[in-house]
Amino acid sequence: MNISEYAKTNNMAGRMKAVQARGASRLRPAMEKMLLTAAFVNHRQQSGEGGPLAMSNRERKLKLTFLRKLRRGLEDLRYLEEPFASSSPLPKGSRMWFQPEDALEVLEKSAILNLIQMCLRLVPDPRVYADAILDELASLYRSKGEDIVIMRGLQSHFGLPEHRRPFAPG
């Protein structure tokens, strides 16, 4: 399989357009080509179809630029905290410039869940991240006077069937 066949088979252009339609930045053609090439090379390596392919200096620079841009975007989210930094109950009739609903414009549940799922799918040791997420959830509930208990792997020890139920309703 060559790179053109790979791109068609995996609908890379369609997936890029779908991501952009959801609000992602439009990538320059060189960046799109680098991502396609990286996906193709990774696919070949995983399927044992070819030997290692070295990155050119240009591809290495594009990769670094891409990763820095993504990291910067994650850090930019911290700016959203500023308008709420010293929020306290307002006097009657007052109106804040930024309402909690404004945060939901950025921190949409599906987008945050997608970020968490991607993180757990892509990092080398997802349990480290999952444990940190569970710790944050436990802290949130503890601050509200509630406790949550998470039990892993006990079903197999007691011969019980595994019943999985999501915490959040559909």
N, C-alpha and C positions, 0 to 999 in steps of 0.2 A: 504494500500500500504506500502510495506517495502522499505528500503533504496536501495536495489538492483533493485527492480522494478522501483523506482523513477529514478535511474541513467540511466537505459535503456530507459525508456519513454522519458526522457529529453535529452538523448544523451550527457551526461556530458563529457564522455571521448572524443567524437568526437569534442565537442566545445573546450575542452582543447587543443587537437591536432591542431585545426584550428587556435587558438590564437598563439600557439607556431610556427606554420608554417608562421605566419605573422611577427615573430621575437621576440615574448615574451620569457622570460626566462623559462626554463624547471623547473617545480616545483618538489620538492621531493615528493615521494609517501605519506608521512605523511601529507604534506601540501595539496595535492590533496584530500586526504581523509577528512581532516578537512573542506575544502571548500564544498565538497559534503555533509557532515553531516550538515553543517550550512545551505546549500540550502534546504536540506530535512526537517530540523527542522523548518525553516522559512515557507516552503510550508505547513507543517502540522499545524502550528499556524494560518496561513492565511485562511486555509480551515476548521479550527475548528476540525481537526481530532484527536488531542491529546493535552494533557496537556503540560505545560512547561517542558523542559529538561535542566537541569543544565549543564554547560560546566565543563569539568574536568580541573584540573590545567594545564595539558599538552596541551589541546585544547586552553585554555586561552593564554598560552605562544605562541603557534603557531599563533594564531590570532594577537597578539601583534607584533610578528616577521613579519608577512605578511604585516600588515599595515605600519610598519616602513620601510620595503623594498619599498613599493609603494611610500611612502612619500619621501624617499631618491631619488628614481628615478625621481620624479617631481623636486626636488631641484637640481639634477644633470643637468637638462636642462639649468640651469642658467650658467653653464660653457660655453655653446655655445656663450654667449654674449662676453666673454673675447677677443677672437681674433678680434672682431669687435669694441671693446670698444672705441678706439680713431681713428677710421677710418675717413679719410677725402680724398678728391680727390687726386689721386696719380699722380706723374709726368708721362709724356708720356713714355711708354715703361716699366713702373714698373709693378710688378705682386705680388698681395697679396697671402699669403699662403692659406688663407681661403677666398673663394669667396661667394657672396650671394647664389649662387646655392648650395654650400655645406650645408648651413642651411636648404635648402629644402630636403636634404637627411634625416634629422631628423624631421623637421617641415612640413611633408607632409600634404596637405590639408585634406585628408580623415581622417588621424590620429587625427588631431587637432579638426575637426568637431565631430569625435567620442568621444573625451574627453569632449567636451562641451555638447554634447547630454547626455552622461553618467552622467555628473555633474547635469544637469537639471532634469534628471530622478531620481537620487538617493538622492539628498540633501533634507532635510525636507522642506525648503522654497526656491524653485527654483527662485522665483521672485527677491530675493536679488541678486543672482548670475546673472540673466538675466539683471537686471538693471545695475549692474557693467559692464557687457559686453557691453551693449548699451552705457554707458558712455564712455568706452574706444573707441568704434567705432566713437562716436560723436567727441571725442578729436582728433582722427586720421584725420577725414575729416576736422575738424576745422583748424588743423595745415597745411592742404593743401589748405586752403582758401575756403572750401566748407562747407555747412551746410546740415545735414540730419534731417528730422523731422519724429518722430515716434508717431503715434497716436494710442492709445489703446482704444477700447470700444466705439468709437464715432458712429460706424455704427448703433448699436442698439438704440442709443439716437435719431438719425435722421431718423430711419426707412429705412436705406439704406441696400442693400444686401452686404454681406461680400465678398469682392474680395481679395483673398490672392495671392500675387505674391512674390516669393523669391527675395531677393536683388541681389544675385549672379546668373549669368546665369548657367544653368545646367552643 
